[in-house]
Amino acid sequence: MFPFSVLVGKAVRRISRLRGGGSALPGLVVEKIDPGFMGRALSGLPRGVVVISGTNGKTTTTKMVVELLQGQGLTVFTNRTGSNFTRGVAAALLGEVNWRGKLTADIAVLELDEAHAVHFVKLVPPTHCLLLNVLRDQLDRFGEIDQTTRLLEQIAAKTTGIVVLNREDPRVAGIASTVRDRDIAYFGLDSSLRSTFPNDDELRGDIGVAAPSSLPADVILEHVAGNSASFLIDGESTSVDLRLRGVYNIFNAAAALATARAVLGSEINRAGLFASLATVEPAFGRGESLVVGGKPLELVLVKNPSGFRLGLKSFDAAGHATMIAINDNYADGRDMSWLWDVDFDSLGLAGVDMVSGVRAYDMALRLKYDDVELRAIEPDTTLALRDFIDSTTDQPKRIFCTYTAMLAVRRDLSKITTVEVVS
Amino acid sequence: MSKGTLTILQLYPKEMNIYGDWGNVLVLKQRLAWHGYTSVILEHSAGDEFPEDVDLIIGGGGQDSGQLVIQQDLQAIAPKLRELAEDGLPMLVICGLYQLFGNFFKTHDGTVIPGIGILDLETHGTNERLIGNVVADSDEFGEIHGYENHSGQTRLGPGVKPLGTVTRGAGNNSTDGSEGARHRNVVASYLHGSLLPKNPAIADFLLRKAAERKFGSFQPADLDDSLADLARRHAGARPR
C-alpha cells in the first residue's frame, strides 16, 4: 500500500506540474487514497516537527525558522509554497520522500493555517509549535477571533515539547494557561515598541496603553531603525542589519529566534544564528522587491486590518507610486468590512495612483472617505498594472494586494521582469 | 460657515467593534462635513457616564465575550436610550447591539441574556452561522447591500417593521426573508460591509433626522455618490 500511494501521488504531482496546475492537487489525492501517508513520513524525524500558525506572518516566519535551522547545520523539510493546508504539506512531502515514503531530513518546519493545523496535529503531534497572533481575518470562515484562539489552543495541547508564544498578543499569551504542564517560551517587544503594534482590541482609542507584559521573554525585540534591529537574548543585546522589510517581519524575527532556540537548546551557535537571520530574504509577495523599467517595485500582501495597517506603517508612501488591488475571492475573504478598520491617512499626501481588483470600487470608496486623492480605477488587474507602470515610469512603485490579486499581479509581472518561480 | 454641529455617540467602540463598525461612524462624520455641518464624535465605554447632549447614536457588533462585558453597563444606560429612541433620536445598531436592543437573546445553551427592549424582537442562538453577501429591498432606502455573519436568528414582533426583505442571503433568520428592523428613527441591521458607505441613503436619513430634531430642518448639499453606486453594482454581482 505505501509505495503504491507514493507512486500515484508522485505521478499526479508530475502531471499537474507539467500542466502548470495547482501545487496542492497531488496532496489532495494522496490524502484521499492513503490517509496515513503524512504521519508515516513525518514521524521519526530525529529533531521532530515544528508547526507554525497564527493569523499574520506565517510564511515569512516559517522561512526564517527554516533558514536559521539550516544555518545551524540541520536538514529541514518545509512547505515553502505558502500552501498552508494539510494537502499542501502532503504535496510538498511527495516531492521530497523516496518511493518508500521516507523523508531524509532532521526536522520538519511547517506553516499551517489555523483550522488545518488542528487537523494536522491530530495526525502528527508536533514536538514544538510557534503561535504568532490572533487577528481579525477571514471571519467569514472562522466566525469570531475568540474561536480562532480555541483552534490555536488545540495546537498547543497536542504539542509534546516547547510551545512558543507571543506575549504581546493577549489571546496568544492566554493560551499558556490552557497547557500548564508544558514548557512555554515567549517572544516579545521592548515596552518602547508596544505602540508600534496595536492589537485588534486597540483599533480605536488609546493604543499601546495596556500595561507592559510581565511575562519573561526568551527573545525581545529591543529596537528597530529602518532595516536594522536589536534583539535581547539571555541579557545580551545583538544588532543585525536585515534584508526583511517591515516592522512586522522584524517582530516575527524574534519569534523565529525563539523557535530556533526552543529546537536546539544549549547546542545553538548564537553568532551563526544572527548571521543566518541577516541573510533571510522576504517571502514571495511579502515585501518582495522586483525591478520594473529600472525602478524598484515592491509587492506587499495585505489580507486583514492589522496586516494592512502595519504594511502602511512599514512602507513610507513618500516618493513612491502606489497601487492597491483588492479581490474578494474565497482565499481573500468575501467581506469588505475590514477595509474600514484600516486608516489610510498616511497615503493622503502622496495619493494613490491606481486602485484595482474585483472590489476596486469598495477600495476607492474607502479612500474617498479618508480624503485620499485617487488617480485611476480599473478593476481588471492586468489592465490596471499596465496603466500603473506606464503612468509612473520614473518612480519607485509599491503594490498593496490581497492574496489572489497578488498571484494575478505576480503572474503579469513575470512577463516583464524576473520573478522567482515558487512551486 | 458651518450649518451647525451634531454630536455622534459611538457605543462601546472597544468591546463592540468587530468588523468595520468604525466605517459607519466615519461615513456620518464625513458626510456631515460635506453637507456643511460640523460634528463631534463621542465614545461611550462600559462604566462611562452617559453624555448629556447627543444627536445620533451608533453601535456595532461584538464577539460573544464583548457582549458579556457590556451587559451590565447597557442595562444601566437602557432607560436613557429608551427615552431618546422614543423621542425620535436617530440610532443605528448593527449585529450584536441590534440583538441586544431587542427583548432578549437566548444563547444556544439556553442562557437568556436580557435585551433593553427598544425593539420588539427576540434572538435565538443556533448552530448555523449565516455568512455571506446580502441584498435587501427596502421601501424607504431602496436596495441595501451588505455582508452578514451571525449565528443568532432574530424574529420580529408586532412592534417593529423589517428594514427590508432579502433578495439574496438570509437576513434576520434563515426562514422569513426579513432583514433588520425599524422603529421610530432607529435603524437596526445585521449587515456589515460597512453598511453606511455603500448605503448613503441610510446615512443621510440618520443625519436628516438628527438635524431636524436639533435645528428643525436639514439643509443637505448635493453629494456625488457615483463611487458608492459602482461599489454597490459590483458587490451585487459577487457570489454569496
Chai-1 contact restraints between the chains, C-beta under 6 A:
chainA,res_idxA,chainB,res_idxB,connection_type,confidence,min_distance_angstrom,max_distance_angstrom,comment,restraint_id
A,L139,B,N149,contact,1.0,0.0,6.0,A-B,restraint_1
A,D140,B,I131,contact,1.0,0.0,6.0,A-B,restraint_2
A,G143,B,R129,contact,1.0,0.0,6.0,A-B,restraint_3
A,E144,B,Q63,contact,1.0,0.0,6.0,A-B,restraint_4
A,D146,B,Q63,contact,1.0,0.0,6.0,A-B,restraint_5
A,D146,B,S65,contact,1.0,0.0,6.0,A-B,restraint_6
A,R204,B,P13,contact,1.0,0.0,6.0,A-B,restraint_7
A,D335,B,Y147,contact,1.0,0.0,6.0,A-B,restraint_8
A,S337,B,Y19,contact,1.0,0.0,6.0,A-B,restraint_9
A,S337,B,G20,contact,1.0,0.0,6.0,A-B,restraint_10
A,S337,B,H192,contact,1.0,0.0,6.0,A-B,restraint_11
A,S337,B,G193,contact,1.0,0.0,6.0,A-B,restraint_12
A,S337,B,S194,contact,1.0,0.0,6.0,A-B,restraint_13
A,W340,B,G20,contact,1.0,0.0,6.0,A-B,restraint_14
A,W340,B,W22,contact,1.0,0.0,6.0,A-B,restraint_15
A,W340,B,G23,contact,1.0,0.0,6.0,A-B,restraint_16
A,W340,B,S194,contact,1.0,0.0,6.0,A-B,restraint_17
A,D341,B,G20,contact,1.0,0.0,6.0,A-B,restraint_18
A,Y361,B,L230,contact,1.0,0.0,6.0,A-B,restraint_19
A,Y361,B,A231,contact,1.0,0.0,6.0,A-B,restraint_20
A,Y361,B,H234,contact,1.0,0.0,6.0,A-B,restraint_21
A,D362,B,A231,contact,1.0,0.0,6.0,A-B,restraint_22
A,A364,B,L227,contact,1.0,0.0,6.0,A-B,restraint_23
A,L365,B,P197,contact,1.0,0.0,6.0,A-B,restraint_24
A,L365,B,L227,contact,1.0,0.0,6.0,A-B,restraint_25
A,L365,B,A228,contact,1.0,0.0,6.0,A-B,restraint_26
A,L365,B,A231,contact,1.0,0.0,6.0,A-B,restraint_27
A,K368,B,L227,contact,1.0,0.0,6.0,A-B,restraint_28
A,Y369,B,L26,contact,1.0,0.0,6.0,A-B,restraint_29
A,Y369,B,Q30,contact,1.0,0.0,6.0,A-B,restraint_30
